[in-house]
Amino acid sequence: MGLIREPLDVDFVVDPRPLTEKEKQQISEYIRAYKALHAKKHASKRTLLTSTPREKATA
């Protein structure tokens, strides 16, 4: 796969367009949902398993 090169006499200029209020709201909702989903994964802490003292079996 090769690179796309600009022709010598042509300049490609891309200006970002301003977001509408609806688009801003959709992006905010997506970010909020993403953070809520991934925060649940990190909420629980690992606990170390410790062995309990066992009684010696009498034979």
C-alpha distance matrix in Angstrom:
0.0 3.8 7.0 9.5 12.7 16.2 18.3 21.3 23.9 22.3 22.3 20.6 23.1 22.9 26.3 26.9 29.5 32.5 32.8 35.7 38.4 37.3 33.7 35.1 37.4 34.7 32.6 35.8 36.7 33.3 33.5 37.1 36.4 33.5 35.8 38.7 36.7 35.4 38.7 40.4 38.4 39.6 43.1 44.7 45.5 45.7 49.2 50.4 52.3 55.6 57.9 61.3 64.4 65.5 69.1 70.1 71.0 74.6 75.3
3.8 0.0 3.8 6.6 9.2 12.9 15.0 17.7 20.6 19.2 19.2 17.9 20.7 21.1 24.6 25.7 28.5 31.7 32.4 35.4 38.3 37.5 33.9 35.2 37.8 35.4 33.1 36.3 37.6 34.4 34.4 38.1 37.8 34.9 37.1 40.1 38.4 37.0 40.2 42.2 40.3 41.3 44.8 46.6 47.3 47.6 51.2 52.4 54.5 57.8 60.2 63.6 66.7 68.0 71.6 72.6 73.7 77.3 78.1
7.0 3.8 0.0 3.8 6.1 9.7 12.4 15.0 17.8 16.2 15.8 14.5 17.2 17.8 21.3 22.6 25.6 28.8 29.8 33.0 35.9 35.5 31.9 33.0 35.8 33.7 31.3 34.4 36.0 33.0 32.9 36.7 36.6 33.9 35.9 39.1 37.7 36.3 39.3 41.6 39.9 40.7 44.1 46.1 46.9 47.5 51.1 52.5 54.8 58.0 60.6 64.0 67.1 68.6 72.2 73.4 74.7 78.3 79.2
9.5 6.6 3.8 0.0 3.8 6.8 9.4 12.5 14.7 12.9 12.8 11.5 14.5 15.3 19.0 20.7 23.4 26.9 28.1 31.2 34.4 34.0 30.5 31.9 34.8 32.8 30.7 34.0 35.6 32.8 32.9 36.7 36.8 34.4 36.5 39.7 38.5 37.4 40.4 42.7 41.4 42.2 45.5 47.7 48.7 49.5 53.2 54.8 57.1 60.4 63.1 66.4 69.6 71.1 74.7 76.1 77.3 80.9 82.0
12.7 9.2 6.1 3.8 0.0 3.8 6.4 9.0 11.6 10.3 10.4 10.2 13.5 15.2 18.9 21.1 24.0 27.5 29.2 32.4 35.6 35.6 32.2 33.4 36.5 34.8 32.6 35.8 37.7 35.1 35.0 38.8 39.2 36.8 38.7 42.0 41.1 39.9 42.7 45.2 43.9 44.5 47.8 50.1 51.0 51.9 55.6 57.1 59.6 62.8 65.6 68.9 72.1 73.7 77.4 78.7 80.0 83.7 84.8
16.2 12.9 9.7 6.8 3.8 0.0 3.8 6.3 8.2 6.5 6.8 7.3 10.9 13.3 16.9 19.6 22.3 25.9 28.0 31.1 34.5 34.7 31.5 32.7 36.0 34.6 32.5 35.6 37.8 35.5 35.5 39.2 39.9 37.7 39.5 42.9 42.2 41.2 43.9 46.5 45.5 46.1 49.2 51.7 52.7 53.8 57.5 59.2 61.8 65.0 67.9 71.1 74.3 76.1 79.8 81.2 82.6 86.3 87.5
18.3 15.0 12.4 9.4 6.4 3.8 0.0 3.8 5.7 5.4 7.7 9.3 13.0 15.8 19.3 22.3 24.7 28.4 30.6 33.5 37.1 37.4 34.3 35.6 39.0 37.6 35.7 38.9 41.0 38.8 38.9 42.7 43.3 41.2 43.1 46.4 45.8 44.8 47.5 50.2 49.2 49.8 52.9 55.4 56.4 57.5 61.2 62.9 65.5 68.7 71.5 74.8 78.0 79.7 83.4 84.8 86.2 89.8 91.0
21.3 17.7 15.0 12.5 9.0 6.3 3.8 0.0 3.8 5.7 7.9 10.8 14.0 17.3 20.4 23.7 26.2 29.8 32.3 35.3 38.8 39.5 36.4 37.5 41.0 39.9 37.9 40.9 43.3 41.2 41.0 44.8 45.6 43.5 45.2 48.6 48.2 47.1 49.6 52.4 51.4 51.8 54.9 57.5 58.3 59.5 63.2 64.8 67.5 70.7 73.5 76.8 80.0 81.8 85.5 86.9 88.4 92.0 93.2
23.9 20.6 17.8 14.7 11.6 8.2 5.7 3.8 0.0 3.8 6.9 10.2 13.0 16.5 19.4 22.9 25.0 28.5 31.3 34.1 37.7 38.4 35.6 36.8 40.4 39.5 37.7 40.7 43.1 41.3 41.3 45.0 46.0 44.1 45.9 49.2 49.0 48.1 50.6 53.4 52.7 53.1 56.0 58.8 59.8 61.1 64.8 66.7 69.4 72.6 75.5 78.7 82.0 83.8 87.5 89.0 90.5 94.2 95.5
22.3 19.2 16.2 12.9 10.3 6.5 5.4 5.7 3.8 0.0 3.8 6.5 9.6 12.9 15.9 19.3 21.4 25.0 27.6 30.4 34.0 34.7 31.9 33.1 36.6 35.7 34.0 37.0 39.4 37.6 37.7 41.4 42.3 40.6 42.4 45.7 45.5 44.7 47.2 50.0 49.4 49.9 52.8 55.6 56.7 58.2 61.9 63.8 66.5 69.8 72.8 75.9 79.2 81.0 84.7 86.4 87.8 91.5 92.8
22.3 19.2 15.8 12.8 10.4 6.8 7.7 7.9 6.9 3.8 0.0 3.8 6.2 9.8 12.7 16.1 18.5 22.0 24.8 27.7 31.2 32.1 29.2 30.2 33.8 33.0 31.1 34.0 36.5 34.8 34.7 38.3 39.5 37.8 39.4 42.7 42.7 41.8 44.2 47.1 46.6 46.9 49.7 52.6 53.7 55.3 59.0 61.0 63.8 67.0 70.1 73.2 76.5 78.4 82.1 83.8 85.4 89.1 90.5
20.6 17.9 14.5 11.5 10.2 7.3 9.3 10.8 10.2 6.5 3.8 0.0 3.8 6.6 10.0 13.1 15.6 19.1 21.6 24.6 28.1 28.7 25.7 26.8 30.4 29.4 27.5 30.6 33.0 31.2 31.2 34.9 35.9 34.2 36.0 39.3 39.1 38.4 40.8 43.7 43.2 43.7 46.5 49.4 50.6 52.2 56.0 58.0 60.8 64.1 67.1 70.1 73.5 75.4 79.1 80.8 82.4 86.1 87.5
23.1 20.7 17.2 14.5 13.5 10.9 13.0 14.0 13.0 9.6 6.2 3.8 0.0 3.8 6.5 9.9 12.5 15.9 18.6 21.7 25.1 26.1 23.2 24.0 27.6 27.1 25.2 28.0 30.6 29.2 29.0 32.6 33.9 32.4 34.0 37.2 37.4 36.8 39.0 42.0 41.8 42.1 44.7 47.7 49.1 50.9 54.6 56.8 59.7 62.9 66.1 69.0 72.4 74.4 78.1 80.0 81.6 85.3 86.9
22.9 21.1 17.8 15.3 15.2 13.3 15.8 17.3 16.5 12.9 9.8 6.6 3.8 0.0 3.8 6.5 9.2 12.7 15.1 18.3 21.6 22.5 19.5 20.4 24.0 23.3 21.4 24.3 26.9 25.5 25.5 29.0 30.3 28.9 30.5 33.7 34.0 33.5 35.7 38.6 38.6 39.0 41.5 44.6 46.1 48.0 51.7 54.1 56.9 60.2 63.3 66.2 69.6 71.6 75.3 77.3 78.9 82.6 84.2
26.3 24.6 21.3 19.0 18.9 16.9 19.3 20.4 19.4 15.9 12.7 10.0 6.5 3.8 0.0 3.8 6.3 9.4 12.3 15.5 18.8 20.1 17.4 17.9 21.6 21.5 19.7 22.3 25.1 24.1 24.0 27.3 29.0 27.9 29.3 32.4 33.1 32.8 34.7 37.7 38.0 38.3 40.5 43.8 45.4 47.5 51.2 53.7 56.6 59.9 63.1 65.8 69.3 71.4 75.1 77.2 78.9 82.6 84.4
26.9 25.7 22.6 20.7 21.1 19.6 22.3 23.7 22.9 19.3 16.1 13.1 9.9 6.5 3.8 0.0 3.8 6.5 8.9 12.3 15.4 16.7 13.8 14.2 17.9 17.7 15.9 18.5 21.3 20.5 20.4 23.6 25.3 24.4 25.9 28.9 29.6 29.5 31.3 34.3 34.8 35.2 37.2 40.6 42.3 44.6 48.2 50.9 53.7 57.0 60.3 62.9 66.4 68.5 72.1 74.4 76.0 79.8 81.6
29.5 28.5 25.6 23.4 24.0 22.3 24.7 26.2 25.0 21.4 18.5 15.6 12.5 9.2 6.3 3.8 0.0 3.8 6.4 9.3 12.7 14.0 11.7 12.5 16.1 16.2 15.2 17.7 20.3 20.0 20.4 23.3 25.0 24.6 26.2 28.9 29.8 30.1 31.9 34.7 35.5 36.1 37.9 41.3 43.3 45.8 49.4 52.2 55.0 58.3 61.5 64.0 67.6 69.7 73.3 75.6 77.2 81.0 82.8
32.5 31.7 28.8 26.9 27.5 25.9 28.4 29.8 28.5 25.0 22.0 19.1 15.9 12.7 9.4 6.5 3.8 0.0 3.8 6.6 9.6 11.6 9.7 9.8 13.4 14.3 13.4 15.4 18.2 18.5 18.7 21.2 23.3 23.3 24.6 27.1 28.5 29.0 30.3 33.2 34.4 34.8 36.3 39.8 41.9 44.6 48.1 51.1 53.9 57.2 60.5 62.8 66.4 68.5 72.1 74.6 76.2 80.0 82.0
32.8 32.4 29.8 28.1 29.2 28.0 30.6 32.3 31.3 27.6 24.8 21.6 18.6 15.1 12.3 8.9 6.4 3.8 0.0 3.8 6.6 8.1 6.0 6.3 9.8 10.6 10.0 12.1 14.7 15.1 15.7 18.1 19.9 20.3 21.8 24.0 25.3 26.1 27.5 30.2 31.6 32.3 33.6 37.1 39.4 42.1 45.6 48.7 51.3 54.7 57.9 60.1 63.8 65.9 69.4 71.9 73.5 77.2 79.3
35.7 35.4 33.0 31.2 32.4 31.1 33.5 35.3 34.1 30.4 27.7 24.6 21.7 18.3 15.5 12.3 9.3 6.6 3.8 0.0 3.8 5.4 5.2 6.3 8.7 9.9 10.7 12.4 14.3 15.5 16.7 18.4 20.1 21.2 22.7 24.5 25.9 27.2 28.5 30.9 32.6 33.5 34.4 38.0 40.5 43.4 46.8 50.0 52.5 55.9 59.1 61.1 64.8 66.8 70.3 72.9 74.4 78.2 80.2
38.4 38.3 35.9 34.4 35.6 34.5 37.1 38.8 37.7 34.0 31.2 28.1 25.1 21.6 18.8 15.4 12.7 9.6 6.6 3.8 0.0 3.8 5.5 5.1 6.2 8.6 9.9 10.5 12.3 14.3 15.4 16.4 18.3 19.9 21.2 22.5 24.3 25.9 26.8 29.1 31.1 31.9 32.5 36.1 38.8 41.8 45.0 48.4 50.9 54.2 57.4 59.3 63.0 65.0 68.4 71.2 72.7 76.4 78.6
37.3 37.5 35.5 34.0 35.6 34.7 37.4 39.5 38.4 34.7 32.1 28.7 26.1 22.5 20.1 16.7 14.0 11.6 8.1 5.4 3.8 0.0 3.8 5.5 5.1 6.2 8.7 9.9 10.6 12.4 14.4 15.3 16.6 18.3 20.1 21.1 22.6 24.5 25.7 27.6 29.6 30.9 31.5 35.0 37.8 40.7 44.0 47.3 49.7 53.0 56.1 58.0 61.7 63.6 67.0 69.7 71.1 74.8 76.8
33.7 33.9 31.9 30.5 32.2 31.5 34.3 36.4 35.6 31.9 29.2 25.7 23.2 19.5 17.4 13.8 11.7 9.7 6.0 5.2 5.5 3.8 0.0 3.8 5.4 5.1 6.2 8.6 9.9 10.6 12.3 14.2 15.4 16.4 18.4 20.0 21.1 22.6 24.1 26.3 27.9 29.1 30.1 33.6 36.2 39.0 42.4 45.6 48.0 51.4 54.5 56.6 60.3 62.2 65.7 68.3 69.7 73.4 75.4
35.1 35.2 33.0 31.9 33.4 32.7 35.6 37.5 36.8 33.1 30.2 26.8 24.0 20.4 17.9 14.2 12.5 9.8 6.3 6.3 5.1 5.5 3.8 0.0 3.8 5.5 5.2 6.2 8.7 10.0 10.7 12.3 14.3 15.4 16.6 18.4 20.1 21.3 22.3 24.8 26.6 27.3 28.2 31.8 34.3 37.2 40.6 43.8 46.4 49.7 52.9 55.0 58.7 60.7 64.2 66.9 68.4 72.1 74.3
37.4 37.8 35.8 34.8 36.5 36.0 39.0 41.0 40.4 36.6 33.8 30.4 27.6 24.0 21.6 17.9 16.1 13.4 9.8 8.7 6.2 5.1 5.4 3.8 0.0 3.8 5.5 5.1 6.2 8.6 10.0 10.5 12.3 14.2 15.4 16.5 18.3 20.1 20.9 23.1 25.2 26.2 26.7 30.2 33.0 36.0 39.2 42.6 45.0 48.3 51.5 53.3 57.0 59.0 62.4 65.2 66.7 70.3 72.5
34.7 35.4 33.7 32.8 34.8 34.6 37.6 39.9 39.5 35.7 33.0 29.4 27.1 23.3 21.5 17.7 16.2 14.3 10.6 9.9 8.6 6.2 5.1 5.5 3.8 0.0 3.8 5.4 5.2 6.2 8.7 9.9 10.6 12.2 14.3 15.4 16.5 18.4 19.9 21.7 23.6 25.0 25.8 29.1 32.0 34.7 38.1 41.4 43.7 47.1 50.1 52.1 55.8 57.6 61.0 63.7 65.1 68.8 70.8
32.6 33.1 31.3 30.7 32.6 32.5 35.7 37.9 37.7 34.0 31.1 27.5 25.2 21.4 19.7 15.9 15.2 13.4 10.0 10.7 9.9 8.7 6.2 5.2 5.5 3.8 0.0 3.8 5.5 5.1 6.2 8.6 9.9 10.5 12.3 14.2 15.4 16.5 18.1 20.4 21.9 23.0 24.1 27.6 30.1 32.8 36.3 39.5 41.9 45.3 48.5 50.6 54.3 56.2 59.7 62.3 63.8 67.5 69.5
35.8 36.3 34.4 34.0 35.8 35.6 38.9 40.9 40.7 37.0 34.0 30.6 28.0 24.3 22.3 18.5 17.7 15.4 12.1 12.4 10.5 9.9 8.6 6.2 5.1 5.4 3.8 0.0 3.8 5.4 5.2 6.1 8.6 9.9 10.6 12.3 14.3 15.5 16.3 18.8 20.7 21.4 22.1 25.7 28.3 31.3 34.6 37.9 40.4 43.7 46.9 48.9 52.6 54.6 58.1 60.8 62.4 66.1 68.3
36.7 37.6 36.0 35.6 37.7 37.8 41.0 43.3 43.1 39.4 36.5 33.0 30.6 26.9 25.1 21.3 20.3 18.2 14.7 14.3 12.3 10.6 9.9 8.7 6.2 5.2 5.5 3.8 0.0 3.8 5.5 5.1 6.1 8.5 10.0 10.5 12.2 14.3 15.2 17.1 19.3 20.5 21.0 24.4 27.3 30.2 33.4 36.8 39.1 42.5 45.6 47.4 51.1 53.0 56.4 59.2 60.6 64.3 66.4
33.3 34.4 33.0 32.8 35.1 35.5 38.8 41.2 41.3 37.6 34.8 31.2 29.2 25.5 24.1 20.5 20.0 18.5 15.1 15.5 14.3 12.4 10.6 10.0 8.6 6.2 5.1 5.4 3.8 0.0 3.8 5.5 5.2 6.0 8.6 9.9 10.5 12.3 14.0 15.9 17.5 19.0 20.1 23.3 26.1 28.7 32.1 35.4 37.6 41.1 44.1 46.2 49.9 51.7 55.1 57.7 59.1 62.8 64.8
33.5 34.4 32.9 32.9 35.0 35.5 38.9 41.0 41.3 37.7 34.7 31.2 29.0 25.5 24.0 20.4 20.4 18.7 15.7 16.7 15.4 14.4 12.3 10.7 10.0 8.7 6.2 5.2 5.5 3.8 0.0 3.8 5.5 5.0 6.1 8.5 9.9 10.6 11.9 14.5 16.0 16.8 18.0 21.4 23.9 26.7 30.1 33.3 35.9 39.2 42.4 44.5 48.2 50.2 53.7 56.3 57.9 61.6 63.7
37.1 38.1 36.7 36.7 38.8 39.2 42.7 44.8 45.0 41.4 38.3 34.9 32.6 29.0 27.3 23.6 23.3 21.2 18.1 18.4 16.4 15.3 14.2 12.3 10.5 9.9 8.6 6.1 5.1 5.5 3.8 0.0 3.8 5.5 5.3 6.2 8.7 10.1 10.5 12.7 15.0 15.8 16.2 19.7 22.5 25.5 28.7 32.1 34.6 37.8 41.0 42.9 46.6 48.6 52.0 54.8 56.4 60.1 62.3
36.4 37.8 36.6 36.8 39.2 39.9 43.3 45.6 46.0 42.3 39.5 35.9 33.9 30.3 29.0 25.3 25.0 23.3 19.9 20.1 18.3 16.6 15.4 14.3 12.3 10.6 9.9 8.6 6.1 5.2 5.5 3.8 0.0 3.8 5.5 5.1 6.1 8.6 9.9 11.2 13.3 15.0 15.5 18.7 21.8 24.5 27.7 31.1 33.3 36.7 39.6 41.5 45.3 47.1 50.5 53.2 54.5 58.2 60.3
33.5 34.9 33.9 34.4 36.8 37.7 41.2 43.5 44.1 40.6 37.8 34.2 32.4 28.9 27.9 24.4 24.6 23.3 20.3 21.2 19.9 18.3 16.4 15.4 14.2 12.2 10.5 9.9 8.5 6.0 5.0 5.5 3.8 0.0 3.8 5.5 5.2 6.2 8.4 10.4 11.5 13.1 14.5 17.6 20.3 22.7 26.2 29.4 31.7 35.1 38.2 40.3 44.1 45.9 49.4 51.9 53.3 57.1 59.1
35.8 37.1 35.9 36.5 38.7 39.5 43.1 45.2 45.9 42.4 39.4 36.0 34.0 30.5 29.3 25.9 26.2 24.6 21.8 22.7 21.2 20.1 18.4 16.6 15.4 14.3 12.3 10.6 10.0 8.6 6.1 5.3 5.5 3.8 0.0 3.8 5.5 5.3 5.8 8.7 10.2 10.8 11.9 15.3 17.9 20.7 24.0 27.3 29.8 33.1 36.4 38.4 42.1 44.2 47.7 50.3 52.0 55.7 57.8
38.7 40.1 39.1 39.7 42.0 42.9 46.4 48.6 49.2 45.7 42.7 39.3 37.2 33.7 32.4 28.9 28.9 27.1 24.0 24.5 22.5 21.1 20.0 18.4 16.5 15.4 14.2 12.3 10.5 9.9 8.5 6.2 5.1 5.5 3.8 0.0 3.8 5.6 5.2 6.6 9.3 10.5 10.5 13.8 16.9 19.8 22.9 26.4 28.7 32.0 35.1 36.9 40.6 42.5 45.9 48.7 50.2 53.9 56.2
36.7 38.4 37.7 38.5 41.1 42.2 45.8 48.2 49.0 45.5 42.7 39.1 37.4 34.0 33.1 29.6 29.8 28.5 25.3 25.9 24.3 22.6 21.1 20.1 18.3 16.5 15.4 14.3 12.2 10.5 9.9 8.7 6.1 5.2 5.5 3.8 0.0 3.8 5.6 5.8 7.4 9.8 10.6 13.3 16.4 18.8 22.0 25.4 27.4 30.8 33.8 35.7 39.5 41.2 44.6 47.3 48.6 52.3 54.3
35.4 37.0 36.3 37.4 39.9 41.2 44.8 47.1 48.1 44.7 41.8 38.4 36.8 33.5 32.8 29.5 30.1 29.0 26.1 27.2 25.9 24.5 22.6 21.3 20.1 18.4 16.5 15.5 14.3 12.3 10.6 10.1 8.6 6.2 5.3 5.6 3.8 0.0 3.8 5.4 5.4 7.1 9.0 11.7 14.3 16.6 20.0 23.2 25.5 28.9 32.0 34.2 37.9 39.8 43.3 45.8 47.4 51.1 53.1
38.7 40.2 39.3 40.4 42.7 43.9 47.5 49.6 50.6 47.2 44.2 40.8 39.0 35.7 34.7 31.3 31.9 30.3 27.5 28.5 26.8 25.7 24.1 22.3 20.9 19.9 18.1 16.3 15.2 14.0 11.9 10.5 9.9 8.4 5.8 5.2 5.6 3.8 0.0 3.8 5.4 5.4 6.1 9.5 12.1 15.0 18.3 21.7 24.2 27.4 30.7 32.7 36.4 38.5 41.9 44.6 46.3 50.0 52.3
40.4 42.2 41.6 42.7 45.2 46.5 50.2 52.4 53.4 50.0 47.1 43.7 42.0 38.6 37.7 34.3 34.7 33.2 30.2 30.9 29.1 27.6 26.3 24.8 23.1 21.7 20.4 18.8 17.1 15.9 14.5 12.7 11.2 10.4 8.7 6.6 5.8 5.4 3.8 0.0 3.8 5.5 5.1 7.6 10.9 13.6 16.6 20.1 22.2 25.5 28.5 30.4 34.1 36.0 39.4 42.1 43.7 47.4 49.6
38.4 40.3 39.9 41.4 43.9 45.5 49.2 51.4 52.7 49.4 46.6 43.2 41.8 38.6 38.0 34.8 35.5 34.4 31.6 32.6 31.1 29.6 27.9 26.6 25.2 23.6 21.9 20.7 19.3 17.5 16.0 15.0 13.3 11.5 10.2 9.3 7.4 5.4 5.4 3.8 0.0 3.8 5.7 7.0 9.7 11.6 15.0 18.1 20.2 23.7 26.7 28.9 32.6 34.4 37.9 40.4 41.9 45.7 47.7
39.6 41.3 40.7 42.2 44.5 46.1 49.8 51.8 53.1 49.9 46.9 43.7 42.1 39.0 38.3 35.2 36.1 34.8 32.3 33.5 31.9 30.9 29.1 27.3 26.2 25.0 23.0 21.4 20.5 19.0 16.8 15.8 15.0 13.1 10.8 10.5 9.8 7.1 5.4 5.5 3.8 0.0 3.8 5.7 7.4 9.9 13.4 16.5 19.1 22.4 25.7 27.9 31.6 33.7 37.3 39.8 41.6 45.3 47.6
43.1 44.8 44.1 45.5 47.8 49.2 52.9 54.9 56.0 52.8 49.7 46.5 44.7 41.5 40.5 37.2 37.9 36.3 33.6 34.4 32.5 31.5 30.1 28.2 26.7 25.8 24.1 22.1 21.0 20.1 18.0 16.2 15.5 14.5 11.9 10.5 10.6 9.0 6.1 5.1 5.7 3.8 0.0 3.8 6.5 9.8 12.6 16.2 18.7 21.8 25.0 26.8 30.5 32.7 36.2 39.0 40.8 44.5 46.9
44.7 46.6 46.1 47.7 50.1 51.7 55.4 57.5 58.8 55.6 52.6 49.4 47.7 44.6 43.8 40.6 41.3 39.8 37.1 38.0 36.1 35.0 33.6 31.8 30.2 29.1 27.6 25.7 24.4 23.3 21.4 19.7 18.7 17.6 15.3 13.8 13.3 11.7 9.5 7.6 7.0 5.7 3.8 0.0 3.8 6.6 9.2 12.8 15.1 18.2 21.4 23.2 26.9 29.0 32.5 35.2 37.1 40.7 43.1
45.5 47.3 46.9 48.7 51.0 52.7 56.4 58.3 59.8 56.7 53.7 50.6 49.1 46.1 45.4 42.3 43.3 41.9 39.4 40.5 38.8 37.8 36.2 34.3 33.0 32.0 30.1 28.3 27.3 26.1 23.9 22.5 21.8 20.3 17.9 16.9 16.4 14.3 12.1 10.9 9.7 7.4 6.5 3.8 0.0 3.7 6.4 9.8 12.6 15.5 19.0 21.0 24.6 27.0 30.5 33.2 35.2 38.9 41.3
45.7 47.6 47.5 49.5 51.9 53.8 57.5 59.5 61.1 58.2 55.3 52.2 50.9 48.0 47.5 44.6 45.8 44.6 42.1 43.4 41.8 40.7 39.0 37.2 36.0 34.7 32.8 31.3 30.2 28.7 26.7 25.5 24.5 22.7 20.7 19.8 18.8 16.6 15.0 13.6 11.6 9.9 9.8 6.6 3.7 0.0 3.8 6.6 9.4 12.6 15.9 18.4 21.9 24.2 27.8 30.2 32.2 35.9 38.2
49.2 51.2 51.1 53.2 55.6 57.5 61.2 63.2 64.8 61.9 59.0 56.0 54.6 51.7 51.2 48.2 49.4 48.1 45.6 46.8 45.0 44.0 42.4 40.6 39.2 38.1 36.3 34.6 33.4 32.1 30.1 28.7 27.7 26.2 24.0 22.9 22.0 20.0 18.3 16.6 15.0 13.4 12.6 9.2 6.4 3.8 0.0 3.7 6.3 9.2 12.6 14.8 18.3 20.7 24.3 26.9 29.0 32.6 35.1
50.4 52.4 52.5 54.8 57.1 59.2 62.9 64.8 66.7 63.8 61.0 58.0 56.8 54.1 53.7 50.9 52.2 51.1 48.7 50.0 48.4 47.3 45.6 43.8 42.6 41.4 39.5 37.9 36.8 35.4 33.3 32.1 31.1 29.4 27.3 26.4 25.4 23.2 21.7 20.1 18.1 16.5 16.2 12.8 9.8 6.6 3.7 0.0 3.7 6.2 9.7 12.4 15.7 18.2 21.8 24.1 26.4 30.0 32.4
52.3 54.5 54.8 57.1 59.6 61.8 65.5 67.5 69.4 66.5 63.8 60.8 59.7 56.9 56.6 53.7 55.0 53.9 51.3 52.5 50.9 49.7 48.0 46.4 45.0 43.7 41.9 40.4 39.1 37.6 35.9 34.6 33.3 31.7 29.8 28.7 27.4 25.5 24.2 22.2 20.2 19.1 18.7 15.1 12.6 9.4 6.3 3.7 0.0 3.7 6.6 9.4 12.8 14.9 18.6 20.8 23.0 26.6 29.0
55.6 57.8 58.0 60.4 62.8 65.0 68.7 70.7 72.6 69.8 67.0 64.1 62.9 60.2 59.9 57.0 58.3 57.2 54.7 55.9 54.2 53.0 51.4 49.7 48.3 47.1 45.3 43.7 42.5 41.1 39.2 37.8 36.7 35.1 33.1 32.0 30.8 28.9 27.4 25.5 23.7 22.4 21.8 18.2 15.5 12.6 9.2 6.2 3.7 0.0 3.7 6.4 9.5 12.1 15.7 18.0 20.5 24.0 26.6
57.9 60.2 60.6 63.1 65.6 67.9 71.5 73.5 75.5 72.8 70.1 67.1 66.1 63.3 63.1 60.3 61.5 60.5 57.9 59.1 57.4 56.1 54.5 52.9 51.5 50.1 48.5 46.9 45.6 44.1 42.4 41.0 39.6 38.2 36.4 35.1 33.8 32.0 30.7 28.5 26.7 25.7 25.0 21.4 19.0 15.9 12.6 9.7 6.6 3.7 0.0 3.8 6.5 8.6 12.2 14.4 16.8 20.3 22.8
61.3 63.6 64.0 66.4 68.9 71.1 74.8 76.8 78.7 75.9 73.2 70.1 69.0 66.2 65.8 62.9 64.0 62.8 60.1 61.1 59.3 58.0 56.6 55.0 53.3 52.1 50.6 48.9 47.4 46.2 44.5 42.9 41.5 40.3 38.4 36.9 35.7 34.2 32.7 30.4 28.9 27.9 26.8 23.2 21.0 18.4 14.8 12.4 9.4 6.4 3.8 0.0 3.8 6.2 9.6 12.4 14.9 18.3 21.2
64.4 66.7 67.1 69.6 72.1 74.3 78.0 80.0 82.0 79.2 76.5 73.5 72.4 69.6 69.3 66.4 67.6 66.4 63.8 64.8 63.0 61.7 60.3 58.7 57.0 55.8 54.3 52.6 51.1 49.9 48.2 46.6 45.3 44.1 42.1 40.6 39.5 37.9 36.4 34.1 32.6 31.6 30.5 26.9 24.6 21.9 18.3 15.7 12.8 9.5 6.5 3.8 0.0 3.8 6.6 9.3 12.3 15.4 18.4
65.5 68.0 68.6 71.1 73.7 76.1 79.7 81.8 83.8 81.0 78.4 75.4 74.4 71.6 71.4 68.5 69.7 68.5 65.9 66.8 65.0 63.6 62.2 60.7 59.0 57.6 56.2 54.6 53.0 51.7 50.2 48.6 47.1 45.9 44.2 42.5 41.2 39.8 38.5 36.0 34.4 33.7 32.7 29.0 27.0 24.2 20.7 18.2 14.9 12.1 8.6 6.2 3.8 0.0 3.7 6.3 8.8 12.1 15.1
69.1 71.6 72.2 74.7 77.4 79.8 83.4 85.5 87.5 84.7 82.1 79.1 78.1 75.3 75.1 72.1 73.3 72.1 69.4 70.3 68.4 67.0 65.7 64.2 62.4 61.0 59.7 58.1 56.4 55.1 53.7 52.0 50.5 49.4 47.7 45.9 44.6 43.3 41.9 39.4 37.9 37.3 36.2 32.5 30.5 27.8 24.3 21.8 18.6 15.7 12.2 9.6 6.6 3.7 0.0 3.8 6.2 9.0 12.4
70.1 72.6 73.4 76.1 78.7 81.2 84.8 86.9 89.0 86.4 83.8 80.8 80.0 77.3 77.2 74.4 75.6 74.6 71.9 72.9 71.2 69.7 68.3 66.9 65.2 63.7 62.3 60.8 59.2 57.7 56.3 54.8 53.2 51.9 50.3 48.7 47.3 45.8 44.6 42.1 40.4 39.8 39.0 35.2 33.2 30.2 26.9 24.1 20.8 18.0 14.4 12.4 9.3 6.3 3.8 0.0 3.7 6.3 9.3
71.0 73.7 74.7 77.3 80.0 82.6 86.2 88.4 90.5 87.8 85.4 82.4 81.6 78.9 78.9 76.0 77.2 76.2 73.5 74.4 72.7 71.1 69.7 68.4 66.7 65.1 63.8 62.4 60.6 59.1 57.9 56.4 54.5 53.3 52.0 50.2 48.6 47.4 46.3 43.7 41.9 41.6 40.8 37.1 35.2 32.2 29.0 26.4 23.0 20.5 16.8 14.9 12.3 8.8 6.2 3.7 0.0 3.8 6.3
74.6 77.3 78.3 80.9 83.7 86.3 89.8 92.0 94.2 91.5 89.1 86.1 85.3 82.6 82.6 79.8 81.0 80.0 77.2 78.2 76.4 74.8 73.4 72.1 70.3 68.8 67.5 66.1 64.3 62.8 61.6 60.1 58.2 57.1 55.7 53.9 52.3 51.1 50.0 47.4 45.7 45.3 44.5 40.7 38.9 35.9 32.6 30.0 26.6 24.0 20.3 18.3 15.4 12.1 9.0 6.3 3.8 0.0 3.7
75.3 78.1 79.2 82.0 84.8 87.5 91.0 93.2 95.5 92.8 90.5 87.5 86.9 84.2 84.4 81.6 82.8 82.0 79.3 80.2 78.6 76.8 75.4 74.3 72.5 70.8 69.5 68.3 66.4 64.8 63.7 62.3 60.3 59.1 57.8 56.2 54.3 53.1 52.3 49.6 47.7 47.6 46.9 43.1 41.3 38.2 35.1 32.4 29.0 26.6 22.8 21.2 18.4 15.1 12.4 9.3 6.3 3.7 0.0
